[in-house]
Amino acid sequence: MDKRFLTPREVANATVNVGINKANLSTSSCIRLGMLAGIFIGFGGLGNILFGQTISNIDPGLGRFVGAMVFPVGLMLVVICGAELFTGNNLMTLAILEKKITIGQMFRNWSFVYLANFVGSVVLALIVFYSGTLSGDAATKAIAIAESKANLDILQMFLRAIMCNILVVLAVWMATASQDIASKIFSCWFPIMLFVLCGFEHSIANMFFIPMGMLLGAQVSIVGLLINLVFVTLGNIVGGAIIIPFAYHRCYLKKTTSKNTN
């Protein structure tokens, strides 16, 4: 029988190799693929608003659930079609721990990808705004999302972001373990759906949600947007670049020596 998934140790090694490849991407590739990732995650956010609000008119709880079910399409597009997503690239620290890439290489990738994610997200928000895709109740929902995110206190932003990116990188981890498209879809779907249902904070998603709401009239300032992005990004790094990679490196990759008692 064909093997349908990788073991955790195999995933750890595959993730290290992915980190090496990402560290060696050209600047132009980081920017192009980063913009695509921002757009892809934005599409997930747009679906979350439209489908969630449509069902919310019938049942608010069901609407939240349906919106959460749609949002994971963003990560599916990133993983399966190919794009560079800052929060997923936080797993590059595993390659750092294995001494396969340098910290400078990692930060170079993160910087270009993060900025490109922002550009892609804002470009999509502008296209959606001028196309009139969001109107009526859906526009009201988008405004409410932007204002609720900007009005969180700093500790809430930070802690929710930690929990968010734990789930995001675990979704990427599971997708790496998966050996067919259907498995990759389900690997992305459940963890991402969970973080949306829980109301956790994802920096790249917020690059779409908050500007989208601002364009529609949300009472959020540029400073409010930047504060949210700074503290959510820091929390995402803690969850996705420190907690999960360090734990799995210790369990699956770290070379340990033990005394021979024989």
Secondary structure in CASP SS format (residue, H / E / C, confidence):
PFRMAT SS
TARGET T0000
AUTHOR 0000-0000-0000
METHOD secondary structure of the structure
MODEL  1
M C 1.00
D C 1.00
K C 1.00
R C 1.00
F E 1.00
L C 1.00
T C 1.00
P H 1.00
R H 1.00
E H 1.00
V H 1.00
A H 1.00
N H 1.00
A H 1.00
T H 1.00
V H 1.00
N H 1.00
V H 1.00
G H 1.00
I H 1.00
N H 1.00
K H 1.00
A H 1.00
N C 1.00
L C 1.00
S C 1.00
T H 1.00
S H 1.00
S H 1.00
C H 1.00
I H 1.00
R H 1.00
L H 1.00
G H 1.00
M H 1.00
L H 1.00
A H 1.00
G H 1.00
I H 1.00
F H 1.00
I H 1.00
G H 1.00
F H 1.00
G H 1.00
G H 1.00
L H 1.00
G H 1.00
N H 1.00
I H 1.00
L H 1.00
F H 1.00
G H 1.00
Q H 1.00
T H 1.00
I H 1.00
S H 1.00
N C 1.00
I C 1.00
D C 1.00
P H 1.00
G H 1.00
L H 1.00
G H 1.00
R H 1.00
F H 1.00
V H 1.00
G H 1.00
A H 1.00
M H 1.00
V H 1.00
F C 1.00
P C 1.00
V H 1.00
G H 1.00
L H 1.00
M H 1.00
L H 1.00
V H 1.00
V H 1.00
I H 1.00
C H 1.00
G H 1.00
A C 1.00
E C 1.00
L C 1.00
F H 1.00
T H 1.00
G H 1.00
N H 1.00
N H 1.00
L H 1.00
M H 1.00
T H 1.00
L H 1.00
A H 1.00
I H 1.00
L H 1.00
E C 1.00
K C 1.00
K C 1.00
I C 1.00
T C 1.00
I H 1.00
G H 1.00
Q H 1.00
M H 1.00
F H 1.00
R H 1.00
N H 1.00
W H 1.00
S H 1.00
F H 1.00
V H 1.00
Y H 1.00
L H 1.00
A H 1.00
N H 1.00
F H 1.00
V H 1.00
G H 1.00
S H 1.00
V H 1.00
V H 1.00
L H 1.00
A H 1.00
L H 1.00
I H 1.00
V H 1.00
F H 1.00
Y H 1.00
S H 1.00
G C 1.00
T C 1.00
L C 1.00
S C 1.00
G H 1.00
D H 1.00
A H 1.00
A H 1.00
T H 1.00
K H 1.00
A H 1.00
I H 1.00
A H 1.00
I H 1.00
A H 1.00
E H 1.00
S H 1.00
K H 1.00
A H 1.00
N C 1.00
L C 1.00
D C 1.00
I H 1.00
L H 1.00
Q H 1.00
M H 1.00
F H 1.00
L H 1.00
R H 1.00
A H 1.00
I H 1.00
M H 1.00
C H 1.00
N H 1.00
I H 1.00
L H 1.00
V H 1.00
V H 1.00
L H 1.00
A H 1.00
V H 1.00
W H 1.00
M H 1.00
A H 1.00
T H 1.00
A H 1.00
S E 1.00
Q C 1.00
D C 1.00
I H 1.00
A H 1.00
S H 1.00
K H 1.00
I H 1.00
F H 1.00
S H 1.00
C H 1.00
W H 1.00
F H 1.00
P H 1.00
I H 1.00
M H 1.00
L H 1.00
F H 1.00
V H 1.00
L H 1.00
C H 1.00
G C 1.00
F C 1.00
E C 1.00
H C 1.00
S H 1.00
I H 1.00
A H 1.00
N H 1.00
M H 1.00
F H 1.00
F H 1.00
I H 1.00
P H 1.00
M H 1.00
G H 1.00
M H 1.00
L H 1.00
L H 1.00
G C 1.00
A C 1.00
Q C 1.00
V C 1.00
S C 1.00
I H 1.00
V H 1.00
G H 1.00
L H 1.00
L H 1.00
I H 1.00
N H 1.00
L H 1.00
V H 1.00
F H 1.00
V H 1.00
T H 1.00
L H 1.00
G H 1.00
N H 1.00
I H 1.00
V H 1.00
G H 1.00
G H 1.00
A H 1.00
I H 1.00
I H 1.00
I H 1.00
P H 1.00
F H 1.00
A H 1.00
Y H 1.00
H H 1.00
R H 1.00
C H 1.00
Y H 1.00
L H 1.00
K C 1.00
K C 1.00
T C 1.00
T C 1.00
S C 1.00
K C 1.00
N C 1.00
T C 1.00
N C 1.00
END
